[in-house]
Amino acid sequence: MKNLLFFSFCFLLAFPVFSQGNSYSFVDFQRTLARPGDALKRKEDTLKKQFAAKNLDWPARFLYIRSFKYDGQLEIWVKNEKKEKFKLFKSYKVCALAGTLGPKRMQGDYQVPEGFYYINEFNPNSNYYLSLGINYPNASDKILSDSISPGGDIYIHGSCVTVGCIPVTDQQIDEIYILAAYAKNQGQDFIPVHIFPVRYNNKKSADYLANFVKKDNKLKQFTERLESVYDHFEITHQLPVIMTNKYGEYVFDGLSKKVVVAPVEKPKREPVQHRHRNITELADAVHQWPVFPGGGETFLKYLEQMGKSIRNILPEGKHKANVMIEFIVDADGTPTNFKVLNGVNEEFDDELITVLEQMPVWQPAMLHNKPVAKKMKQSFVIE
C-alpha cells in the first residue's frame, strides 16, 4: 500500500493539473518539453503574424479540424466565441494515404478512420516527431467495428509517413500542435476532428466516391450521413451536435429526427425571431439585378447544397420537397425579410429561414447608378 501511495504522489507531482486559473498553464508545460518547446520558439511568432494577416484574434479559443482522405487535405478552422462562425485559418497537404475510402473497422486494415472524433492525446515524444491522438474507436466504431480487435492508436503526426494515421510534415505538425495546445489551454477539452472520405463539393472527388460506393448500399448511406454534416458546415460554418444511436449510426441534433433518446415529452419549439428590416422603397424595375457572390450558377449550387444540408429534417416519410422562397436584397446587399411561399410545415419552414439567413451579402440591384432594394423569388428542391 505504501508503494502504491508513493507512486500516486509522484504521478501527481510529475503531471500537474492545468486549468485556466492556474499560473502554470498547459502551454507553459509544453514549453518545458523538448520538441513542443522548440516548436513554440520557432513557430509561435510566425503563427501570430499569420493570424494578424487574416484578421484573426490570437490565440484561437476554439479549433475545428477536418480532413479529406481522397483529396489529401487537412484544414484548421478557428473562432473565439461559441456563437461565432468558424473561419478557415489554413489548409495543409496530407503526405500520404493508407488503405482506401471507407471507415476503419478492424486492427491491421491500414484504414484511416472516417467519421467524427476529437483529440484525446498530446504526444510530445512521438516516434513521428509530434502527434495528436484521435479517439478512435469512438461510440459508433465500438458498435460497427470488430468487437475483439477494432484497432487504435490513430494520430495526426509528423514525419510524413503513415500506416493508417494522418501524416503531415514536421513543420506543419509544429503549427497544428501549437494551435491545439492553445485551444486546450483556454478550455477546449474536446477539439473536434472530422474525417471525410472526399471533399464533397469537388466534382472529381464526388464522382470517384459515387463509383466507389455504388455496389455497397451500407457504405453509401454511411458516406451520405457524413456529407450531411459537411453540407451543414459549408452553409453555416457551425457544427451540429453529433450523437450515435443504438445501431452505431451518426445522428445529428438539428439535422435528423432519428435520434435515439430517452422517452421524454418533446418541448414545444419556441418561435424564432428572424431578421426583418422595415424597407419602405422597393424597386420594380432596375438596370441591374442583384448578384449573388460568384454569380447565378454559384447561387443555384448554394441552394442545392443547402437543400442537402437540411434534407434530414424533412418530416418522417417525406424525402423531397419543392419550395419557393421570397426575400429582399437590400440596398447594402444584405438578404433579409425571408418568407417561405411554398414550404412543408411551420417547423420546417422556420428552420429553413434560419439557414437561409446565413446567406452571404449580395451585390445589390442598381437603378440610375444607385443601389436599391429589390424583392427576389426563387424555387429549389430539397432532397
C-alpha positions in Angstrom: 0.0 0.0 0.0 2.9 2.4 0.8 4.4 1.8 -2.6 1.1 2.5 -4.3 0.6 5.7 -2.3 4.1 6.8 -3.2 3.6 6.1 -6.9 0.3 8.1 -6.9 2.1 11.0 -5.1 4.9 11.0 -7.6 2.4 10.8 -10.5 0.7 14.0 -9.3 4.0 15.8 -8.9 5.1 14.8 -12.4 1.9 15.8 -14.1 0.4 19.0 -12.7 -3.3 19.8 -13.0 -3.9 22.5 -15.6 -6.7 25.0 -15.6 -7.4 28.5 -16.9 -7.0 29.8 -13.3 -3.5 28.2 -12.8 -0.5 30.4 -13.3 1.2 27.3 -14.7 -0.8 26.6 -17.8 -0.9 23.7 -20.3 1.1 25.9 -22.8 3.6 26.7 -20.1 4.0 23.0 -19.5 4.6 22.4 -23.2 7.4 25.0 -23.2 9.3 22.8 -20.7 9.2 19.8 -23.1 12.0 19.4 -25.7 10.1 19.2 -29.0 7.0 21.3 -28.2 9.2 23.9 -26.5 11.4 24.1 -29.6 8.4 24.3 -31.8 6.9 27.2 -29.8 10.2 29.1 -30.0 10.4 28.7 -33.8 6.7 28.9 -34.7 4.7 31.0 -32.2 5.6 34.4 -33.5 5.1 33.2 -37.1 1.6 31.9 -36.2 0.7 35.3 -34.6 1.7 37.1 -37.8 -0.3 34.7 -39.9 -3.4 35.3 -37.7 -2.9 39.0 -37.9 -2.7 38.8 -41.7 -6.1 37.1 -41.8 -7.6 39.5 -39.2 -8.0 36.6 -36.7 -7.6 37.1 -32.9 -4.6 35.2 -31.4 -4.8 32.7 -29.9 -7.9 30.9 -31.1 -10.1 29.7 -28.2 -11.9 27.1 -30.4 -10.4 24.9 -33.0 -12.0 22.6 -35.6 -10.0 20.2 -37.7 -11.4 18.5 -40.8 -9.6 16.2 -43.2 -10.4 14.8 -46.6 -8.8 11.4 -47.4 -9.1 11.2 -51.2 -8.2 14.9 -51.6 -5.2 14.7 -49.2 -6.1 17.8 -47.3 -6.4 18.8 -43.6 -8.0 22.2 -42.7 -7.8 24.2 -39.5 -10.8 26.4 -38.6 -10.8 28.8 -35.7 -13.0 31.1 -33.7 -13.0 32.8 -30.3 -16.7 32.9 -29.2 -19.1 30.0 -29.2 -21.8 31.8 -31.2 -19.2 33.0 -33.8 -18.9 31.3 -37.2 -15.7 29.3 -37.7 -13.2 30.9 -40.1 -10.6 29.0 -42.2 -7.1 29.6 -40.9 -5.1 27.2 -43.1 -5.2 24.1 -45.3 -2.4 21.6 -45.1 -1.4 18.9 -47.6 -1.6 15.4 -46.1 1.5 13.5 -47.1 0.2 10.0 -47.7 -2.9 7.8 -47.5 -3.0 4.2 -46.3 -5.8 1.9 -47.2 -8.8 3.0 -49.3 -12.0 5.0 -48.9 -14.4 3.8 -46.2 -14.3 3.7 -42.4 -11.8 1.8 -40.3 -13.3 -1.4 -38.9 -10.5 -3.6 -37.5 -6.9 -3.8 -36.4 -4.4 -4.1 -39.2 -6.7 -3.0 -42.1 -4.4 0.1 -42.5 -7.5 2.2 -42.9 -7.7 5.9 -41.9 -10.9 6.2 -39.9 -13.9 8.2 -41.3 -16.3 9.9 -39.0 -16.5 12.4 -36.1 -13.7 12.4 -33.5 -11.9 14.6 -31.1 -8.3 15.0 -29.9 -7.7 12.9 -26.8 -3.9 12.9 -26.5 -0.9 15.3 -26.9 2.2 13.2 -27.5 5.4 15.3 -27.3 7.7 12.3 -27.7 6.1 10.5 -30.7 8.0 8.1 -32.9 6.8 10.5 -35.6 8.1 13.7 -34.1 4.9 15.3 -32.6 1.5 13.8 -32.6 -2.1 14.4 -31.6 -4.2 11.4 -30.7 -7.7 10.9 -32.1 -10.3 9.0 -30.0 -10.7 6.0 -32.4 -12.7 3.8 -31.8 -15.5 6.3 -30.9 -19.0 5.3 -29.8 -20.0 4.4 -33.4 -16.9 2.4 -34.1 -17.3 0.4 -31.0 -20.7 -0.9 -32.3 -19.8 -1.2 -36.0 -16.1 -2.3 -35.9 -14.6 -5.7 -34.9 -15.7 -6.3 -31.3 -12.5 -8.0 -30.3 -9.9 -6.1 -32.3 -11.1 -2.8 -33.7 -7.7 -1.2 -33.8 -6.5 2.1 -32.3 -3.5 4.4 -32.0 -4.7 6.9 -34.7 -2.8 10.2 -34.7 -2.3 13.3 -36.7 1.5 13.3 -36.7 4.7 14.5 -38.4 7.5 12.6 -40.3 5.3 12.3 -43.4 4.8 8.5 -43.2 1.7 6.5 -42.4 0.2 3.1 -41.6 -3.4 4.3 -41.0 -2.9 7.8 -39.5 -3.0 11.4 -40.9 0.6 12.3 -41.6 1.9 15.9 -42.3 5.4 17.4 -42.4 7.2 18.2 -39.2 6.9 21.9 -40.0 3.1 21.5 -40.3 2.6 19.4 -37.1 4.5 22.1 -35.2 1.8 24.6 -36.1 -1.1 22.2 -35.6 0.2 21.0 -32.2 0.7 24.6 -31.0 -2.8 25.7 -32.1 -4.3 22.7 -30.4 -2.3 23.3 -27.2 -3.5 26.9 -27.0 -7.2 25.8 -27.6 -6.8 23.2 -24.8 -5.1 25.9 -22.6 -8.2 28.0 -22.9 -10.7 25.3 -22.0 -11.5 23.4 -25.2 -11.1 19.9 -23.9 -12.7 18.2 -26.9 -11.2 19.6 -30.1 -13.4 18.1 -33.0 -11.7 16.3 -35.8 -14.0 15.3 -38.7 -12.5 12.9 -41.3 -14.4 12.7 -44.6 -13.8 10.4 -47.5 -13.8 13.2 -50.0 -14.3 16.9 -50.4 -18.0 16.6 -51.5 -18.1 19.8 -53.5 -15.2 18.7 -55.7 -16.8 17.0 -58.7 -13.8 14.7 -59.4 -13.8 13.5 -55.8 -17.5 13.2 -55.5 -17.7 11.2 -58.8 -14.9 8.9 -57.5 -16.8 8.3 -54.3 -20.1 7.7 -56.1 -18.5 5.0 -58.2 -16.7 3.5 -55.1 -19.9 3.0 -53.1 -22.4 2.2 -55.9 -22.4 -1.5 -55.1 -22.3 -1.1 -51.4 -25.6 0.5 -50.1 -24.5 0.4 -46.5 -21.3 2.3 -47.2 -23.3 4.7 -49.4 -25.6 5.5 -46.5 -22.6 6.0 -44.2 -21.0 8.5 -46.5 -24.3 10.3 -47.0 -24.5 10.8 -43.3 -21.0 12.3 -43.2 -22.0 14.5 -46.2 -24.9 16.0 -44.2 -22.5 17.4 -41.6 -20.2 18.6 -44.4 -23.0 20.4 -46.1 -24.3 21.9 -42.9 -20.9 23.3 -42.0 -20.4 24.7 -45.5 -23.6 26.6 -45.2 -23.5 27.7 -41.6 -19.8 27.4 -40.5 -21.1 26.0 -37.3 -21.0 22.4 -36.1 -24.2 20.4 -35.2 -24.4 18.2 -32.1 -23.4 14.7 -33.2 -24.6 11.6 -31.4 -24.7 7.8 -32.0 -27.8 5.7 -31.9 -28.1 2.1 -30.8 -27.2 0.8 -34.3 -23.9 2.8 -34.4 -25.3 5.3 -36.9 -24.4 9.0 -36.5 -27.4 11.2 -35.8 -27.4 15.0 -35.7 -29.3 17.4 -33.5 -30.8 19.9 -35.9 -30.2 17.6 -38.9 -32.1 14.4 -38.1 -35.2 13.4 -36.2 -34.0 9.8 -35.8 -32.0 10.5 -32.6 -32.4 7.7 -30.0 -33.2 9.4 -26.7 -35.0 8.6 -23.5 -38.8 8.8 -24.0 -39.5 12.3 -22.7 -42.0 14.7 -24.0 -40.6 16.9 -26.8 -40.6 20.5 -25.7 -42.6 23.0 -27.7 -40.5 24.8 -30.2 -40.1 28.5 -29.3 -40.7 30.9 -32.1 -37.5 32.2 -33.7 -37.1 35.9 -34.2 -35.9 36.2 -37.7 -34.1 39.1 -39.4 -36.5 41.7 -40.6 -36.0 45.2 -41.9 -38.5 48.0 -42.4 -37.9 48.7 -46.1 -40.3 51.3 -47.4 -39.0 51.6 -51.0 -38.6 48.6 -53.4 -37.6 48.9 -57.0 -39.9 47.3 -59.5 -37.6 47.8 -62.5 -33.8 48.0 -62.2 -30.9 48.4 -64.6 -29.0 45.6 -62.9 -30.5 42.8 -60.8 -28.8 41.7 -57.5 -25.9 39.4 -58.0 -25.0 36.5 -55.6 -21.2 36.2 -54.9 -19.9 34.2 -57.8 -23.0 34.7 -60.0 -26.2 32.9 -60.8 -24.8 29.4 -61.2 -23.0 29.7 -57.9 -26.3 30.7 -56.3 -28.0 27.6 -57.7 -25.2 25.4 -56.4 -25.5 27.1 -53.0 -29.3 26.3 -52.9 -28.6 22.7 -54.0 -26.0 22.3 -51.2 -28.2 23.9 -48.7 -31.1 21.6 -49.7 -28.8 18.6 -49.0 -27.8 20.0 -45.6 -31.4 20.2 -44.3 -33.0 17.2 -46.1 -32.7 15.1 -42.9 -35.2 17.4 -41.0 -37.9 16.8 -43.5 -41.0 15.2 -41.8 -41.0 11.4 -41.3 -41.7 9.7 -44.6 -41.1 12.7 -46.8 -37.9 12.5 -48.9 -38.3 15.5 -51.2 -39.8 19.0 -51.1 -40.3 21.7 -53.8 -40.1 25.0 -52.0 -40.4 28.6 -53.1 -38.9 31.5 -51.1 -39.2 35.2 -51.2 -36.7 37.7 -49.8 -35.3 41.2 -50.3 -31.8 42.1 -51.2 -31.5 45.4 -49.5 -29.5 48.4 -50.9 -26.5 47.4 -48.9 -26.6 43.8 -50.3 -28.0 42.1 -47.2 -30.5 39.4 -47.9 -33.4 39.9 -45.5 -37.2 39.5 -44.8 -37.3 35.9 -45.9 -40.7 34.2 -46.4 -41.5 30.7 -47.5 -44.2 30.9 -50.1 -44.4 27.2 -50.8 -43.0 25.0 -48.0 -43.5 21.9 -45.9 -44.8 22.8 -42.5 -44.4 25.6 -39.9 -41.5 23.9 -38.0 -39.6 23.0 -41.2 -40.2 26.4 -42.9 -39.0 28.2 -39.7 -35.7 26.1 -39.7 -35.3 26.8 -43.5 -35.5 30.5 -42.9 -32.9 30.2 -40.1 -30.5 28.5 -42.5 -31.3 31.0 -45.3 -30.4 33.9 -43.1 -26.8 32.6 -43.2 -26.7 33.6 -46.8 -23.7 35.9 -47.7 -24.1 39.5 -48.8 -25.0 40.1 -52.4 -24.1 42.8 -54.9 -27.2 45.0 -54.7 -29.5 45.9 -57.6 -28.7 49.1 -59.4 -31.1 51.8 -60.7 -29.6 55.0 -62.2 -26.2 54.0 -60.8 -27.6 53.9 -57.3 -28.0 50.7 -55.2 -31.6 49.9 -54.4 -33.6 47.2 -52.6 -35.1 44.5 -54.8 -37.5 41.7 -54.0 -36.5 38.2 -55.2 -38.3 34.9 -55.6 -36.6 31.5 -56.1 -37.8 27.9 -56.3 -35.5 25.0 -55.5 -35.7 21.3 -54.4 -34.8 19.8 -51.0 -33.9 16.1 -51.4 
